[in-house]
Structure formats: C-alpha cells, structure tokens
Amino acid sequence: MAKPSKTAQRLATLVRRLRSYYGSPVAPPVRDPYLLLLWEQVGYLADDEKRLAAYGLLETSIGTRPQDIIDATTPKLQAVTRRGGGVAVAERAERLRTIAKRVLGEWDGDLRAVLALPLHEARRELTRFPSIGAAGAERILLLCGAHAVLALDSNALRVLTRLGYGREYPEWTKTYRAAQAAADAELPRTTVARRNAFLLLRQHGQTLCRRSAPRCLECPLRSDCPTGLKRRA
C-alpha cells in the first residue's frame, strides 16, 4: 500500500504542531450526550472558565438529573444561566427544562441510546433539542466518541478556512460543509484523532486565530497558512 503523500498529511501535521504549542487538548468535563446538551445551554458567548463555573453551579445547586432540573425553580435555573453569560438568560434556563423533559419523557432519562444510532439518525435526534443544529449535534457525537465525524465550531471553522480548507460562503452551514469535506481526508478516521483536532483548532481560534485582530506573527502555523503569510510583519 502506498504511503499517503505529504499533502494528504498536511492537516494532521498542523494539528500536531498545535498540540506542541498548546499542550494536550482540553475537552468538556462530561462525555454524555444529555450532559453535553446541558453544557451547551449553561453558557452563551462565554469563555470556557465561565461555562465551567455555570455547569458547576448547576451540579451543586440543582443537580443534573432530568427530574432535578424539571423540579428546579425558574430563579434557580436562571442563576445558573446568568453565571454562564448575560445573554438570553431566561431563554436558556427554559431550554434546560425542555431538554430535561424530553430526555425523561422520550428517552426514559438516558439519552446515551442515541450514540448507537447511525450518524444521520443520531444527528437528526439531537437537532430536535433546543438550539442544536447539525454542527452542534456532530460535536456532541464526536465528543462522546460515538462517530468519527470532523465536527467544528465557529472558532475551529475559521482556522480551517484561513488555512485554505474549503471557502467562505454567505451561508455558515455551506462554509462548514465545504471546510469539513476539504479537511476530511487529511486526518485519521478515529474519534480520538478528530476530537483532538477539533479541540486544538477551536483553542487556536479562541487564542491566536481570532475573528478580529488575529495574532498571526505569534502563530505556530504561519509558515503554512496562506492567510497568515499575507500579513506583513
């Protein structure tokens, strides 16, 4: 069998370079699809530290079992979502309750069965939950180790497009699918490899490859980044 070309290994090489720069990637503290749905809602436009604090408050003040959240008072739920950011506090609190009711009523309190479904079915089921699109569903499935799909968030997607994977379209979903397809063959087809790639690309997008004022001169990928090379020292 012929060895993959250097070009085919490019993204894997860049991810290794990110790992050398940032260290081991940090994943959310949970790997259960229901808990990751809660994790998505406790914070909004919040950094990881603030989201973690909000999730910790949920655990200690209310609990994470579906019935705990269903029985919680609205002020208590809103205290959690407020800890995770001041945007849509009431709406996110209600989403927590909606998630808990659906998991309890439709999944007997255990959403882990979704992980055994084929990718398209699992993605469809997760998108039935509040504010979860296809990309969010894929991130949950990847973080749970269920499917080796190269899931992305806005930070990771921005890094990939700047590196030359896919192209930007007016529609975010179209940009997402283009970058995902362009990068897919350049990573090992394992959940571990793709989870690490997602987390490191996300961290890079949050830290150096930011939407505005990217710090290209500090970037460990600059020599291989068509966008970074255009920026003058």
Order of alpha helices (4+ residues) and beta strands (2+ residues): alpha-alpha-alpha-alpha-alpha-alpha-alpha-alpha-alpha-alpha-alpha-alpha
